[in-house]
Amino acid sequence: MSEDGAAEAQPRVALVTGASRGIGRAVARELGRLGHPVACGYGSDADAAAETVAAVEAHGVKAMAVAIDIRDADAVYTAFGAVEGALGSVEVLVNNAGITRDSTMRKLTRDMWDSVIDTNLGSCFNMSKAVWEGMNERGFGRIVNIGSINGQGGQYGQVNYAAAKSGIHGFTKALAQEGAGSGITVNAIAPGYVDTEMVRAIKPEVLHSIVTSIPMGRLARPEEIAGLVAYLASDDAGYITGANISINGGLHME
């Protein structure tokens, strides 16, 4: 108990996919700041993942980098085994990793479609499946899926990406119903345009047009997304499930 009599937050082992940069890195750092051991999942950039681990460990908690092919169910189970052996059972899962392969329908290929659907949406199934039984057995779990404003309103040239992110929103609501009676919450966050490497790679004139269309007149900071993820992952958020929460500066309102 703390000095004011409130229950202190219990450290929970977290696994964050796409933790080597952008939103994922900010989420891993924030969870570490709050005292949670963090497994930093990455696809190919081991050096960047190591930097995230160092940033988490600077808060005095354990962390590790784990390479995960999130499209491959067997590889996911192997990665979970490594994490649980090093840190303990995963109680917080943040499905953040994603890619873009933008193109209009005329030029969109089946490979571009499959790559985005498998990485952005299929991974949510693979990762959640791997952690689901353990969460049910322990009677506690937090799953936070990162959707997108473009899964809510669509976007020109992003049929594959919008479909995957929209699918995440439906996946979240359905899985939340399954976990509600077992102490497991499943929620989604739909960020707007965030100041990350991926967004900064947009052509300057297009990015300027985007920013001027945002009522708040700026991009979101990754830390603003991370703060909400951390809250949804906390014990205090135990009565929030099946939610899809927008953080977009007023660009899209439902």
FISENU-606446 format. One record per residue (C-alpha): x, y, z. Coordinates in steps of 0.001 Angstrom, whole numbers, plus 524288, in hexadecimal, padded with zeros to 5 digits. Layout:
% FISENU-606446
     c1     c2     c3
      X      Y      Z
...
% end
This chain:
% FISENU-606446
     c1     c2     c3
  80000  80000  80000
  80470  80DE8  7FD67
  80507  8184A  80805
  7F767  81D2D  8047B
  7F1BB  80F8C  805D3
  7EFDA  80D09  7F747
  7F3C7  7FFF5  7F1A3
  80090  800B4  7EA62
  800C9  7FC7C  7DC31
  80596  7EE91  7DA66
  81072  7EC86  7D08E
  80B46  7E506  7C4C7
  813CE  7DEE0  7BA58
  810AB  7E58F  7AD71
  813B4  7E208  79F6A
  8133C  7ECF6  7956B
  81469  7E9FD  786F0
  81ADD  7F3C9  77DF9
  8224A  7F921  789AF
  82E70  7FD3F  7825D
  82902  80A66  77E15
  81DA9  813E6  77E1C
  811A9  810E9  7862D
  816CD  803A3  78A72
  82346  8094E  78FEC
  81BB1  813CD  79753
  8127E  80979  79CE2
  81DB8  800D2  7A163
  8246A  80C52  7A7EF
  81808  810A2  7AED0
  81500  8030E  7B3D5
  822F0  8020D  7B8C6
  821B6  80F41  7BF66
  815E9  809F3  7C69B
  81DB5  7FE3F  7CB63
  81974  7F395  7C206
  8236A  7EA11  7BC40
  8229C  7EB55  7AD7B
  82582  7E232  7A22E
  82847  7EAC4  79661
  82402  7E383  78A35
  82A3C  7E700  77D3F
  82AB4  7E216  76F57
  8380C  7E522  769CD
  83E85  7F0CE  77060
  845CC  7EA9F  77BBA
  84DDF  7F6D0  77E7E
  841D9  7FF5E  77FEF
  83B65  7F51A  78897
  84785  7F4EC  7912A
  8466F  803A0  792B1
  83862  80217  7973F
  83C8E  7F7BC  7A0FE
  846FE  800D1  7A662
  83CEE  80BAD  7A7D2
  833D5  80298  7AF4B
  83E9E  7FD58  7B7F5
  84262  80B44  7BB66
  83624  80B3E  7C3CC
  83B93  8000F  7CBE1
  83317  7F530  7C661
  83645  7E929  7BE7E
  834F7  7E986  7AFC3
  838C5  7E159  7A422
  83870  7E214  79565
  831B8  7D6E1  78E7E
  83172  7D4A5  77FD6
  823D3  7D07A  77B93
  81E6C  7CD47  76E36
  810CB  7D151  77265
  80AF8  7CB86  765F5
  80F73  7BDC6  769CF
  807CB  7B732  774BA
  812A8  7AD8B  777DA
  81CB8  7B871  778A1
  813C5  7BFEE  781C6
  812A9  7B46A  78B21
  8216E  7B2F0  78B05
  8231A  7C14E  78E3B
  81957  7C072  7996D
  820EB  7B505  79EFC
  82D53  7BD27  79F0B
  8267E  7C8AF  7A577
  82011  7C098  7B002
  82CE3  7B9BB  7B2E6
  833CB  7C6BF  7B4C8
  8296F  7CFAF  7BA97
  81DC7  7C770  7BE8F
  80FF1  7C5B3  7B99E
  80B29  7D057  7B071
  7FFAD  7D78F  7B680
  7FF9D  7E384  7ADA0
  7FFED  7E250  79ED3
  800D3  7EE26  79603
  7FE90  7EAE4  787A2
  804F3  7F69A  78159
  80D2B  7F1B9  775EA
  80874  7F546  76869
  80CAD  7F86A  75A98
  80785  7FFBB  74ED3
  807A3  7FBC4  74082
  7FFD2  806FD  73AE5
  7FA01  806A7  72D5C
  7ED55  80961  72669
  7E51A  7FD7D  72315
  7E979  7FDE7  714E2
  7F783  7FB65  718ED
  7F574  7F407  7259E
  7FA79  7E614  72482
  7F64F  7DA14  72BFC
  803C6  7D9A3  73264
  8023C  7E7A2  7372A
  7F4D1  7E455  73C78
  7F947  7D7CD  74345
  80560  7DE1D  74910
  7FDBA  7E8EA  74FC4
  7F267  7E055  7542D
  7FB7A  7D5D9  7599F
  8045F  7DF7E  7608D
  7FA78  7E91E  765CC
  7EE9C  7E095  76864
  7F32A  7D278  7680D
  7FD6E  7D5A9  77241
  7F2DC  7D9D4  77BD4
  7ED4E  7CC2A  77AFA
  7FA8C  7C57D  77C20
  7FEFD  7CD90  787BF
  7F20A  7CD3C  78EF2
  7F07C  7BEAB  78CA8
  7FDCF  7BC1E  792B6
  7FAAE  7C3A3  79F27
  7EC3B  7C076  7A089
  7EC70  7B3BA  7A82D
  7F61D  7B8ED  7B215
  7EE13  7C522  7B452
  7E1DE  7BCF3  7B659
  7E8C3  7B3FA  7BFF8
  7EDD7  7BF77  7C7EE
  7E109  7C707  7C742
  7E7D4  7D34C  7C298
  7EC1A  7D8F8  7B5A3
  7ED3A  7E58B  7AE20
  7ED8A  7E5CC  79F49
  7EEBA  7F2DB  79864
  7EE12  7F310  78992
  7F2C0  7FEB6  781B2
  7E916  801DF  776F6
  7E8A7  80E48  76EE8
  7E063  819C4  76B0C
  7E124  81426  75D51
  7DA4C  807F5  76210
  7CF17  810B5  7664D
  7CDE0  819EC  75AD0
  7D5AF  81357  75004
  7E06B  819AD  7481C
  7E30D  81AF9  739A0
  7ED39  81125  73535
  7EC69  80920  741AE
  7E225  7FEC6  73F12
  7EAC9  7F44D  74527
  7EF0E  7FC61  750EA
  7E171  801AE  753A4
  7DBA9  7F407  752CB
  7E5BE  7EE9B  75C44
  7E407  7F98C  7661C
  7D53D  7F8F9  76524
  7D664  7EA5C  76775
  7DE14  7ED1B  773DE
  7D2B7  7F510  7790C
  7C92A  7E9D2  776CE
  7D2D6  7DFCD  77BF8
  7D412  7E7C7  7886A
  7C584  7E878  78B03
  7C34C  7DA01  788B6
  7CED5  7D56A  790D8
  7CB1B  7DEB4  79BC8
  7BE4A  7D76B  79D45
  7C590  7CA9C  79EDA
  7CECF  7CFDB  7A923
  7C58A  7D81E  7B12D
  7C1DD  7CD51  7BAA7
  7D007  7C966  7BCF3
  7D61C  7D63C  7C0F9
  7DB88  7D8C9  7B36D
  7D947  7E5D6  7ACD1
  7DB3F  7E7FD  79E59
  7DB68  7F5D3  79919
  7DFD1  7FD25  78D10
  7E578  80A87  78AC8
  7E3A3  8116F  77DCC
  7EE6C  81B89  77C70
  7EDE9  82626  7725D
  7FA8E  82B06  76C5E
  805D3  82953  775D8
  8135F  82F43  77520
  81A8A  822C3  7718B
  82451  81EE3  7671E
  8197C  81909  75ED9
  81195  8259C  75EC8
  81D8F  82E2F  75CEA
  82077  82650  7509B
  81438  82BD0  74A33
  81706  835CE  73FA1
  81876  84349  745FF
  80D6B  84973  73E5C
  80441  83E3B  741CC
  8083A  83E82  75018
  805E5  84D30  7507D
  7F848  84B15  74AF8
  7F596  840C3  75556
  7FA2A  8492F  7609A
  7F238  854E5  75C1F
  7E612  84C46  75BD0
  7E7AF  84847  76A10
  7DFA6  8514D  772E8
  7EA95  85180  77CFF
  7F42E  85529  7725D
  7FECB  84B6B  775A8
  802B6  83D25  7758F
  800FD  834F4  781C0
  80CF9  831C7  789D8
  80FAA  82329  78B89
  80FBE  82579  79A36
  80187  829D6  79993
  7FDAB  81CAD  793F3
  80656  8159E  79DB7
  7FFB0  81C1F  7A931
  7F280  816A9  7A563
  7F827  80934  7A2A7
  7FE31  8092F  7B032
  7F143  80CD0  7B676
  7E9BB  8024B  7AF25
  7F42E  7F890  7B35B
  7F2E0  7FC56  7C1A3
  7EB32  7F5CF  7CC77
  7E32D  80250  7CD9D
  7DD8D  80051  7BFE8
  7D71D  7F378  7C353
  7C96A  7F815  7BFBB
  7CD00  7FCC4  7B210
  7CC0E  7F26B  7A790
  7C7E4  7F1F4  79962
  7CACE  8006B  797EE
  7D091  806C2  78BE6
  7D639  813AB  7906B
  7DA32  81E2D  786B2
  7E60F  826EA  78860
  7E633  82F66  77C4A
  7E5DC  83DCC  77FE2
  7D7C0  83EE8  77B78
  7DA3C  83A69  76D8A
  7CFDD  82FC5  76E2B
  7C4BE  82F74  777EE
  7BAD2  8249E  779FB
% end
